[in-house]
Amino acid sequence: MMDEANATDWFSKPGDSIRAVMQRRLMTADQVATKLEGGLRTLRSLLDGSKVIDTDVARSLAEALGASPSFWLKRQENFERAVERAVAAISRDEIDEFIQNVPAPGLKPPRGRMTDERRYEEVGKRLVYFSVPNAKSWHQHYGRLVGRTDFRSTSAFATKEEAVLLWLRRGELEADLVKTLEWNAGNLEDRVETIKQLSRLKLPEQFIPKLRTLLAEAGVALAVVKAPAGCRASGATRLVSPDKAMILMSFRHRSDDHFWFTLLHEIGHLVLHHAQTFVDTDEEGPSDMREDEANTYARKCIIPDERLDEFESLKADRDQVVRFSVKSKIASGLTVGQMQKRDMIGKEKLNFLKRTWTWEQIDPVEV
């Protein structure tokens, strides 16, 4: 085992110990969060390393997870020293480049002259958020991500790289909180019909827990993270570990037709494209075969081939659409969305059949 006390460019967050205990004891995030002041928000910040373990937090962790308060305080102290050593091991030239090129949540790249203390602080924030010990490790893990991530619009990524990376990273951190079985594409496909039927539930608080459970049974962690400014992503897929995939949703547009089509599109990527990393935005880009395949997959999930003739006979008539949707076991908004997408009706028609939600109803995690 690596000795954190002596390593110069490696650190382990106290959150790593929290996560290890949770996994060993088969504890859920909610079970731990109930013992912490601030609940899940506090647990998230402990896991991502942004919250300092003080005396009160140490007592709460001891009650929730075991070990003594002094253990958790010492864990925080060792972590802070290890981060200081990791930052000190980065050359001065690398520090300036790292600050400018690597985003940090809630922050814009600092401008103007900075003191050495501020520069080290900025580097430390970035190392901790991305859980990397040095600039080389960040480029290996996230620099490569740029090259192997497929976007519907390549130009969108070129201009909004930082916002997308922050969104993806928060998704990874959220996925880490979700207990899943081993990733299996076949198990996911077996659940698609049941997943689609959840669209009939009116509110996110009703369908998200059920959706999360169904996906977890197939080894997929569902993360719902509001896209930050500059990120126009609707959904993403990524293999976050060898046995866990992630679907990341932003609830962009906050409407049922958009949410469920995007979700089924992401499921299509996982099933058809070996859980590669994809980020899907609203912006137009060059035609891509894999995007076309995922779109076709989502369309056929909503309107199967055996119902296509009946679907194509629909008019801009509320009762017709509702009857078809009830027989198809989907929300009427999905039928309307497909009618609009296929130019069967105008974009302004039947929108009253779609459900829309407020951010308060969605209650997403924020970067």
N, C-alpha and C positions, 0 to 999 in steps of 0.2 A: 504493500500500500504506500502511496506517495505521502511523505511527511510534509504536511502543510506548514508546519512551523519553520521548515528549512527551505522549502521551494521558493525560488525567486520569481517565477512567472506563472504561478498556479494558485488558484484559490477555490474554496468551496463555500457557498453561501450557507448560512444557518438554515435557509429554506430547504437545502438538500437534505439536511438531517430531519427536518419536519416531514418532508415527503417520504423519506425512508421509513420513518416510524409509522406514518399513515399506511404505507403499503404493507409493512410487516404485520400490522394489527388489523388490516382490512378496514380501515376507517375512511369514511367519506369526508369530502371537504365540508359538507354541512355539519357533520358531527363535531369536527374540530372547531369550526367557526362559531358554534353556539357557546363555546367556552371563552371566546375572545371578545373583548370590547371592540365594537366596530364590525364584528361578524366577518362575512366573506371579504369585505374590502380590506380588513386588516390581514386576513390570511393571505390574500393575493399579494399585498405589499411585503409580507414576510417572505413569501416564496420567491418573489422577483428581486429581493434584496434591497428594496427602497426604504423599508421601515427598520429603524434601529430597535434592537431588543433592549429595553430598559428594565428596571426592576419590576414594574407592574406587568409588563409583557412576559417577562421571564417566569413570574409566578403563574400567570395564566397558562403558559406553555407547559409548565410542570404539572399543573392540574389536568390539562387536556391530554398530554402525551406521555407524561412520566419524566424521569430524571429530575434533578434538583434545579431550583432557580439559578444556583451558582453555575451549573453546567451550561445553561443557556446563555448566561451573561459571559462566561468564558468563551463560548462558541462565537458570540458576536465580537469579542475582543480579538480573537485569533483571526477571524474573517477580515476585520478592518486592517490588521497588520499585514495580512497576506495581500490585500488589495494595494496597500501602500507600496509593498515590495514589487508587485507586478507593474504598477505605474512607474516606479523608479527605474525599472529595467528597460523601459522604452526610451529610445534616444530622443533628444530634443527636436530634431527634424521630424521624426515620426509622430511625435505628439501633436504638432501643429496640423499635419496632414490628416491625422486620425480625427481630430476635433471637427475639421471642416467636412470630411467625407462620411463620417458615421453619425447617424441621427441619434438623438436622445429624446425620450418621450416628453412632450410638453415644452420642448425647448427649440429655439432657433439657433443656428450656429452663431456663436459669439462674434461680435464685430469689434474692431479696434484692438488696442493693445491690452493684453491680460497679464496679470501678475503670475509668477510661477505657481503660486498656491492655487489660483483659479484654474490654471491650465491643468494641473494635476487633478483637481476636483472634477473638471469636465471629462477628462479621460476615464477616471474611475467610474463615473456614472454610466458611461457607455460600455465599459468592460462588464460591469455588473449586470446591466439590463440584458445584454446579449449573452451573458455567461461565457465569455471568452477571456483567456488570460493575457492576450497580447494582440497587436495589430495583425500579425501574420495569421493567427488562428481565426480572427474575424473574416479576413479576406478568403481564407480557405472554405469557411462554412457559409458565409453570406455573400461574399464576392462571387463565388461559384453559383450561388442561388440566382443571381442576376442572369447568368448565362443559361441556366437550365430551367428557368421559369418561363412558361408560355402565357402570353397576354393576348387578349383579343385585339388589343391595339398596341403595337410596339412603341409608337410615339408617346402613348400615355405613360409608359414606364420610364422612358427617357427623361420626361419632364417632372415626374412625380415619384421618383425612386425612393426618396427618404420616407415619404408618407406611407407608401406601400410596404416598405420594409418594417416600419413601426407597427403597422396593422398586422402584418404576418407574424411578427414576433409576439405581439400580445395574444394572437390566436394560438401560437405554440404554448404560451404560458397557461392559457385557459384550458387547452386540450390536456395539459399535464394534470389538471384537477379532476378530469373525468376518468372514472374506472371503466375499462372496456375488456371484453374478451379479445382473443387474438384476431387480428385483421384477416378477413376471409371474404373475397369478392362474391363467391357463391352465396354465402349467408346474407350478404347485403342485397343481392338480387331477389332472394326469396322474400325479403321484407318490403320491397318497393310498392306492391299493391296496398299493403296495410299503411305504409307511410303516406301514400297519395290520399287515402281516405281521411287522414287527419286534417286535410284542408277544410273539411266541413265544420271543424271546431272554430268558434268565432274569434277567440282571443289568444295571443301568444302564450299567456300564462296557462292556458288549457292545453295547447298542442306542443309547446316546446318540451316540457318534461317527458311526455310520451314519445316524442320524436327522438329525444336524446337517448332514451332507454332502448328503443328499437335499433338505432344506429350503433349503440355501444355493444349490443348483442352480436353485431357483425364486425366488431373491432374498430369502429369509427367514432371518434370523439367530435361532438358538435360544439363549436364555439360561436358565440354571437357577440361580435365586437363592432361598435359603431365606427365607421370609417372616419379618420381624422381629416382635417382640411387638406386638400390637395390629393386625396385618395378617392377615386371614383369607382372603386371596386364594389361589385355586388356579391361575389362569392369566390372562394378559392379552395383548392384541394392540395394536400401535402401528406407525405408519409413522414410522420414526426418521430417514429422509431420503427425498428424492423417489424414489430407486431401491432402497431397502432397507426391508423390513418386519421386525418383530420378533414372535416368540412368546416370552413370558416364562412360565416354569413354576416353581412352588414345591415340587412334590412333596408337597403337603399330603395327609395321611393315609398317604402312603408305600405305597400299594397299586396293583397293576397296573390294576385296573378303573377306579379313579378317575383315575390318571395318563393312560391312553390315551383315556378318554372326554373328559377336559378338553382334551387335545391336539387331538383331532378337532373338538371344539367351537370351539376357537380357530381352527383351519384354516377351519371354517365361517364364522366372522366375516370372515376375510381374503378368502375367495372370494366371499361373498355381500354384504358390507357395505363394500366399497371401502377396506379397511385402515384403518377408523376405529379410534379408541382405545376399547378395551373392557377392563374389569377384572371378572373373575368370582369371586365369593365363594360361600361355602356358605350364607350367610344368605338367608332368604326375603324377597322383596320383591314389589312390584307386578308383575303380568303384563306382559311386554314382547314385542312381536312379533318383534324381532330376536333376542332370547334364545331364543324358541320356535323360530325358524328355525335357529339354530345348534344347538340341542338335536336337532331333527329331522335335521339334516345328520349329526351325530355318530352318532345311532341307526342311520341308514340305512347309514352307512359300516360299522358293526359288524355289523348284521343287514340285508343288502340285501333289497329287496322280494321277489326271486325265492327267497329262503330263509326268508321269514317264516312260511309255513305249517308247514314242518318245525320251525322254532324254537318256534312256539307249541304244538307237540305235545309238547315236552320236559317231563319230570317231574323231580322232585328226585332224580335218579339219576345217580351219578357217571359210569358208563360211557356213558350216553346223551349227557351233556353233553360228555364228552371226545371222543366220536366226531364229534359235530356240530362242535365247535371245530376238530378236525383237518381236516375237510372244508372248513371256512370259512377255514382258514389264519389263525386267531387263537388267542391264549392262552385257556385255559378260564376264567380269571378274568373275562375280558370278557363271556363268555356268561353266567356266573353273575351278574355285575353287572347285565346287562340283564334277566335273569329276575327279579331282586329289584326293580329299578326299575319293572318293569311288573306287579308284584304277582303274578307267576306262582308264586313261592315266598316264604317268609318271609325276613326280613333275616338270620336266624341260620343259614339253610340253605346248605350247600355252600361255606362260606367257606374251607374247607381247600384248595379249588381255586384260590383267589386267591394271588398272590405278594405278599409284603410285603418291604420293604427297610429296613435301618438307615440312619441318616444317614451312617455311614462308607461304606456301599456306594454311596450316592447322591453323596456328596462335592459338595454344592452350594457355590456362592459365597455369602458372607454379606454383609449390608449393612454 
